[in-house]
Amino acid sequence: MPNVHLTEQMESYVQGQIRSGAYANLSEVVRAGIRMLMERDGARQFYALKAELEQALRDAESGGFEEFDPLAYEPGSGLD
């Protein structure tokens, strides 16, 4: 397990969290922080996908699309 180096301000905050009973030790605080980062990154990916889908919808509504021909993707169509 790697060592964690904190600034004085961070160390003070962590100690306050432990004293308050919110967390039992530094490891719990670090795990909570990492979980929050993971959630934020997941939300970032969700909103990026949402923006792409909204743009695709705008493109489709403005006629910026081609008709999809599912038969063109059937075996023997030359695309497989």
C-alpha positions as CSV (number, residue, x, y, z in Angstrom):
1,M,0.0,0.0,0.0
2,P,1.5,3.3,-1.0
3,N,2.1,6.1,1.5
4,V,-0.2,9.1,1.4
5,H,1.4,12.5,1.7
6,L,-1.0,15.3,2.7
7,T,-0.6,19.0,3.1
8,E,-1.0,20.4,6.6
9,Q,-4.5,21.7,5.6
10,M,-5.5,18.3,4.3
11,E,-4.1,16.5,7.4
12,S,-6.0,18.9,9.6
13,Y,-9.2,18.2,7.7
14,V,-8.7,14.4,7.8
15,Q,-8.0,14.5,11.6
16,G,-11.2,16.6,12.1
17,Q,-13.2,14.0,10.2
18,I,-11.7,11.2,12.3
19,R,-12.3,13.2,15.6
20,S,-15.9,13.8,14.6
21,G,-16.5,10.1,14.1
22,A,-17.3,10.5,10.4
23,Y,-14.4,8.2,9.6
24,A,-12.4,5.8,11.7
25,N,-9.0,6.4,10.0
26,L,-7.1,7.9,7.1
27,S,-7.7,4.9,4.9
28,E,-11.5,5.4,5.2
29,V,-11.2,9.1,4.3
30,V,-9.0,8.2,1.3
31,R,-11.4,5.5,0.1
32,A,-14.3,7.9,0.4
33,G,-12.4,10.5,-1.7
34,I,-11.6,7.9,-4.4
35,R,-15.2,6.8,-4.5
36,M,-16.3,10.4,-5.1
37,L,-13.8,10.8,-7.9
38,M,-15.0,7.6,-9.5
39,E,-18.6,8.8,-9.2
40,R,-17.7,12.2,-10.7
41,D,-15.9,10.5,-13.6
42,G,-18.9,8.3,-14.2
43,A,-21.1,11.3,-14.3
44,R,-18.7,13.1,-16.7
45,Q,-18.9,10.1,-19.1
46,F,-22.7,10.1,-18.8
47,Y,-23.0,13.8,-19.6
48,A,-20.6,13.5,-22.5
49,L,-22.7,10.7,-23.9
50,K,-25.9,12.7,-23.3
51,A,-24.4,15.7,-25.2
52,E,-23.4,13.4,-28.1
53,L,-26.9,11.9,-28.3
54,E,-28.5,15.4,-28.1
55,Q,-26.2,16.5,-31.0
56,A,-27.1,13.4,-33.0
57,L,-30.8,14.1,-32.5
58,R,-30.4,17.7,-33.6
59,D,-28.5,16.5,-36.7
60,A,-31.3,14.0,-37.5
61,E,-34.0,16.5,-37.0
62,S,-32.3,19.0,-39.3
63,G,-32.0,16.3,-42.0
64,G,-28.3,15.7,-41.4
65,F,-28.6,11.9,-41.7
66,E,-28.8,9.1,-44.2
67,E,-31.5,6.4,-44.3
68,F,-30.3,3.2,-42.7
69,D,-30.6,0.1,-44.9
70,P,-30.5,-3.0,-42.7
71,L,-30.5,-5.2,-45.8
72,A,-27.1,-3.8,-46.8
73,Y,-25.6,-5.4,-43.7
74,E,-27.1,-8.9,-44.4
75,P,-24.7,-11.7,-45.2
76,G,-23.9,-11.7,-48.9
77,S,-24.4,-8.0,-49.3
78,G,-20.7,-7.4,-49.8
79,L,-20.2,-5.5,-46.5
80,D,-19.6,-8.6,-44.4
